[in-house]
């Protein structure tokens, strides 16, 4: 992907993790426990005074058992299940992770995306987000948190898309706004509103992902000072695999097709 350096590593499929966590949860939900008897047999030690005296001890014992069960469940669950919940995505089956060393993007080693605009640079950016609309099945659409619209010319299929491509489109809009001499109209009122929307969307995406990769500070012998290293290794989703999924599912929709109302029970 550009000039970013990738280090090969084992893939961690999303679906297998989700299944393991779900099965782990069911395992503990279906376990049966013994409860204290609802009545206490008559004996010389079961007078009301003795029962009241023992009540705090009984409650303390029950509390200790419940806390022990909670800690046991948390400690022995798979590590990947301890993360926060996630919304379903039809692409999650192909998601894997690998280490990627970021490129600092300075003049001596600048990827094409950060270079001065040319036809080649424009083409490179366009290829990043060209598969914006994806075809999903009805069963996949039903799993999504937000309802989506059926394809007007393909019964049983629905329109979707991955937000990463929307985010890349928005970043490209911001890039073009820096060069009004090359891209006519980028400084028009309508385009400025579009760029403002894009800034907001990219901001929310960055805050949502909240990359927690530690940044390193190291001594720079040439500059004789401590400087931040931007070329550190990150844990990244395999973008090429996600883009490949979008390419296979890509569907072209015209403006006229978007004006066709489809009465669908899924909505």
Secondary structure by P-SEA (a helix, b strand, c coil): cccbbbbbbbbbbaaaaaaaaaaaaaaaaabbbbcccccccccccccaaaaaaaaaaaaaaaaaaaaaaaaaaaaaccccccccccccccccccbbbbbbbbbcccccccccccccccaaaaaaaaaaccccbbbbcaaaaaaccbbbbcccccccbbbbbbaaaaaaaaaaaaaaaaccccccccccaaaaaaaaaaaaaaaaaaaaaccccbbbbbbbccccbbbbbccccccccaaaaaaaaaaaabbbbcccccccccccccc
